[in-house]
Amino acid sequence: MDPTLIGTLLVSMMLVLLLSGIPIAVALATTGITGIIAMRPWGAVEYLLANFPYSYTATFSFIVLPLFLFMGYMAFSANLSRYAFEAGQRWLGHIPGGLAIATVFACAAFSAVCGSSVATASTMARVALPEMRLRGYKHSLAGGCIAAGGTLGVLIPPSGVLVIYSFITEVSLVKLFIAAILPGIMTAVIYMICIYVMVKIKPELAGMQEGVVKAPWRERFVSLGRAWEVMLLFSVVMGSIYLGIATATEAAAIGALLALVMVLRRPNAWENLKAGLWETGAGTSSIFFLIVGAGLFSLALNMSQLPALVADSIVHFDLPPVAIFALIIVIYLVLGALVDGISMILITMPIVFPIILELGYDPIWFGIIVVKAVELGCITPPVGLNVFVVKSSVPDAPLGEIFKGCIPFVLMEILIIVLLIAFPQIALVLVGD
């Protein structure tokens, strides 16, 4: 059978398995193994399957993944999210929609030491939601700002999605982290402006604004003092990377150690440490299962030469590169509403990345664009993982209301993607590319 036809059948098989509800890692691995068996003799298949999982994952650079996962869990156990929210509340709580704005600020701050969208949304739902409900905030605004603010966890370094993108594409993780800083800040600021405008237009969204007074300057600076660990952790990790003092792996190790020290200063330190090690192990295992499955799928596709053929065919279309890129972005926006971000990257990169390189686009800039598409997927139906995380924290809140509250943030995300496409230097200026 023609290898290209086999590649096409493999893509179709993978889509059918995904739509049937089979776990993504299993669907990818099954499809990849089927393709390898179809194109190689059994002896070669047996040797490959016996060695591939270890050889593909036994890479020193993979150490960064469990280290950042552990750092994020320790940061959560040390209550860094609460301190960040209290600082935002003292400084911003008196303006229209102040608690929602403070929530976005806290999401951005916690994302800088967490790296996970779902973890950020889950943590902030516990910290900020009770306060907003007490003030009479509508479910739509309260749930929407937490779900959308949580998406900053996949963009602001240390982003787990950027780590996976770096592994799959062999793009510098350090440059990706640096490139994500300005888009992350810009996203948080635009979210805050969006909330302010919405509440000015419809004050009832923010409930009881009467009687809310400015916190004294002393309280504001005291709240910043309580949040010093957040600033320290982010400064140490990103500062050491940006200044060239440490590699991403070394910075992750330093960050994990520093977060551990912070937890050991708290009550129930050993219980939190045990839970953190368990969660880190479970999360790492799940991601590595996905990576191995995606590796087998990618290997089978490369054997079929389908990615190279598709890239060559698309490049030789009469369509301008901008139109081809727009089509790719639409595909990502659709996929983002159906699968999680890491799975989306693992599924698509074997085909999409060669096209991006052929078109001459910067792979670092494209990584930021992909992450923005992942952010959109976190707050759009039918998957919308962050929305379901918020819903689990507020069982009596209608799911439709939370999705409704995400609509303005979806529009803001599309605006930001357009800005990043029109002005790539927003992402690349700090990188120096």
N, C-alpha and C positions, 0 to 999 in steps of 0.2 A: 504493500500500500504506500502511496505517496506520503512522505513525511509531513508535507504541508497540510495535506488533508487530515492526517492524524492530529496535528496541532489544532486545527479547527474543531475537530471532534472533541478534543480534550477541553477546549474552552467551553464548548456547549455542555459537555458532561459536568464540568465544574459548576456552571450556572444552574443546571437542573438539580444537582445535589444541594446547592445553597438554598434554592427555592423550596426544596422538599423539607427543609428544617434541620438537616444534618449539621452538627457542629462544624464551624468553618475550618478548623484545623484538620478534622477528619476528612472533610470534602476535598481540601487541597491535597492532602497526603494520598488519598485514594485515587484521585485523578492523576497525580504525578506518577504513582507506582504503576497504574494501568498503562500510561504512555510509555514508560521505560520498558515494561515487559513487551509492548507492541513493537518497539524499535531496537531492542538489544537481545542477544542470545541469553538463555537462562543463566549460564555461568556468570556472565558479566552482571546480570541483574542481582543475583544472589550476593556477589561480592560487594556491589554498590550499596544495596540495602543494609548489609551488615555493618558497613563502615561509615555511611553517609551521615547519620545523625550525630555521631561523635566528631567526625572530621569537619563538619559544617559549623558546629557550635563551639568547638574547642579553640576559641580565639580569645586572646588576652583582652581585646577591646570590649568584649561582651561583659566584662566584669562591671562596667559602668552601670549596666541596667539594674542588677540587684542592689548596688550601692545607692543609687538614686531612689529606688523604691523604699529601701530601709530608711534613708534620710527623710523621705516624705512621711513615713509612718511615725518616726520619732518626733518630727515636727508637730504632727497632729497630737501625739500623746503629751507633748510639752505644752499644749494649749496655745501655741503660737497664733492660731487662727483667731482665738478670742481676743488676744491682745491687739492684733491688727484691727479687728472690728471696733474695739473700744477706742482706739486711736482715731479711726475714721469717724466714729460717732461724735467724739469730742470736737473734732475740727469741722465736720460737715453737717452734723445732725440738725442744725438750726435752719438750714436753707430748704426751700421747697423740695420734697422728696429726699431729704437729707439722709434718712436711714437706708434707703435703697442705694443712694450714692455711696454711703459709707460701706455698704455691703460689697459693691463693685470694687472699691478701694481695697477692702480686706481680701477679696478674692484674688486681686492682682498681687497683693503682698504675700498671701499664702501660696499662690502658684509659684512664686519665686523660690520656694523651698520645698515644693511638693512634686510637681511634674505630672500630675494626673488630673484630668478634667472631672472624672466621676468623684474622686476623693475630695477635690476642692468643693464641688457642689454639695456633696454629702455633709462635709464638715460645716460649711457655711449655713446649710439648712438648719443644723442643730444650734448654731450660734446666733444667727441673725433673725431667723424666722419667728421665734417666739416674741422678740422685741417688736418686730414690725406688726405682728398680729395684735399685740397689746396696744399699739398706737392706732389700730384700725385700718391698716393698709389693706387694699383689695388683694384677693388671692392672685389676680392676674399680674399686678406689679411686683408683689413680694416674690411669688414663685418665678416669674419671668426674669427678674434681675439676678436671682440666685442661679437659675439654670444657665443664663447667658454669661454671668460672671464666672461660673465654673469653667466655661470653655477656655478661659485664659490659661488654665492648667495645661492645655496641649500646645500653647504657643510660647508663653514666657518661660525661659530656661529655669530649671533643667527639665525640658519637655521630653516625656517618654516617647511621644510620636516622632519627634526629631531624632531621637536616638535610633529608633528603628529605621527611619528614612536614611540616616547616615550609614547604617550597616548594610542596607540593601543596595544603595547606590554608590557606596565608597566615597561619598562627599565628606569633607572635613566636618566633624561634629563641632569642633571649636568655632569654625566660621559660621555654622548654622546657628549655634547658640547666640553668637554676637549679632548675626543678622536679624534674629527674632526680637531683640531688645526694643528697638524703636517701634516696629509694628505692634508689639505687645502694649507699650505705653500708649500709643495712638489709639488702640482699640479700647483700652480702659477709659481714656479721656472722652472719646466719642460716646461710649456707653453712658458716662456720667452726664454729659451734655444732653443726650437723648432723654434721660430720666428727668432732668431739670425742666426741659421743654414740655414733656408730657404732663408733668404735675402742674406747671404754670397754666397749661391749657385746660386740664381737668383736675382741679385740686382734690376732688373726692377720692382720687386714686390713692392718695397718701393719708387718708383718714384725718386724725386729729393733729392738725398743725398748730392750733391755738395753744398758747402757753409754753411753746418750745422756745427756750432762750439760749443765747450763745453761752457756751461753756467759758468760764474764766480762762485767761491765758495760762495761768499756772496749771490748771487741770489739763489743758491741751498739751503742754510740754511734759507733764508728768505721764500722760498716756503714751507719748512718744518714748519716754524713758522705759515704760513697761514693755514696749515693743522692740527694745534694742536687740533682742536675740534674733528676731526676724531679719533686721537690717544687717546684723553681724554675719548670720549664716549666708545670706545672699552675697554680701560683699566679699566674704572669704572665698566662696565657690567661684562666682563669676569674676571677681577681681583677680584671683590667681590665674584664671584662664585667659582673661583679656590682657593681662600684663606679661603673659608668657612665663610665669613662674612655675605653673604646673600644667600638665596635660589634663584633658577632660576626665580621664580615669583617676589620676592623682587627686584632682579637685573633688571628684565624687567621694573618694575615700576620706579626704579631710572633712568634707561636709557631713558624711555619715558619722564619723567620730565625734565631731562637734555637736551634732544633734543628739547623739547618744549621751554625751556628757550633760547636755541640757535636761534630758529625761531623768538621768540618775540623780539630779538635784530635786526632783519632784517626789511627792508621795506615790506609793504603789509602783516604784521604779522597776522592780524585778518582774512584776506582772505585766507591765507595759512592754518591757524588753522581750519577754517570752512571746507575747502576742505579736509584737513587731517582727520577730524572727519567723514566726509561723506565717504571718501575712506576706512577708517578703518572699519566703520559699514558695508559697502557693501561687503568688502573682508571677514570680519568675518562671515557675514550671509551666503555667498556662501560656505565657508569652513564648517560651522556647518551643512548646508544642506547635504553636502557630508558625514559628520561624522554620522549624524542620519541615512541616507540611508545605509551607510556601516554597522552601528550597527545593523539595522534590518536584513540585509543580513547575517551578522556574526551570529546573534541569530538563524536565521532559519537553517543555516548550522550546528551549534552546536547541535540543536535539532535533526537533522538527523544523527548526529555522524559521518558524512563524514570526517571532518578533522582528527579526531582521527584514523579512519580506514585507511585513506590514509597514514598518518604518520607511523602507525604501519606496513602497507604493504611495504612501501618504505624502512623502516629500516631493514626489514627482507629479502630484495632482496639480491642477491649474489653480487650486485655491491658494490665496495668500497665506503666509505663515500665521498671521493674526487670526484668520478664520479657523485654521486648524487648531490653534491654541484655544480659541473660544469653545470649539467642539469638545476638546479634552476637559476643559473646566466644567462644561455642562454635564459631562459623564461623571465627573467627580462629585458634583452637587447632587446628582441622582443617587449615586452609590452611597454618599454620605448619609442619606436618609434611610438606607437599608442595612448597612453593616457598620461596625465600629471602625474607628480611625486606623488602628494598627492593622486590622484585617484588610482594609481598603488599600493601604499602601503595599502590603505583602501580595495582594492579588494583582494589582495593576502595574506595579513598577517593571516587571519583566517585559511588558509590551510598551508601556508609555514612555519609560525613561530613554530608550534608544531614539524614539521620535523627537523628544525634547532636545537631545544632543544633536540630532541631524538638523533640526530647525535652527540651531545656534543659540538657544536660550540658556541663560545662566542657571546651572543646576542648584546653586544655593538659593537664588531668588525663587526658583520653581518650588523648592522645598517649603518656603514660607507660604506660597500660594496654596499648595496642597494642604498644609496645616490649617489655613483659613477655611478651606472647603470642609475639612474634618470638623472644625468648630461649628460650621453651619449644620452638619449632620447631627451634632449633639443636641440641637434644639429644634429639629424639624421632624414631623411625623413621617413614617409610622414608628421608627425606632426611638429617636430622641432620648438617648440614655439619660442625659441630665434631667430631663423633664420627669422621667419615671423615678429618679433618685429623689427629687423634690417631693413628688407625689407620695413616696413611701414615708417621708417625714411628716407629711400633712395628709393623712388618709381622708379627711373630710373635704379637702379641696378638690373641686371638679377638675379632672384631667384636661378637659377642653379649655377651662379658664387659664390654666398654666400655659398651655400651648398658645392661647390667645395673647397672653402676656409676653410671649417670646417673639411675636410678629414684628414689633418695632426693632428688636435687636437683630432679627434676621435681615431686615432692610438695611440696618447699619452695617452688618457684615458684608452684604453685597456691595455697599458703597465703599467699604474699606478695600475689598478685593479689586474693585475698579481703580481706586487710587493707587494700589500697589502695582497694578498692570500698567497704568499710565505713567507712574513715576517709580520705576524700579529702584532708584537710589535711596528711597525710604528704607529699604531692606539692606542695601549694599553699601551705604555710605560709611558705616562703622567698620565693615569688613575690609574696605579699601580696594574692592574689586570694581 
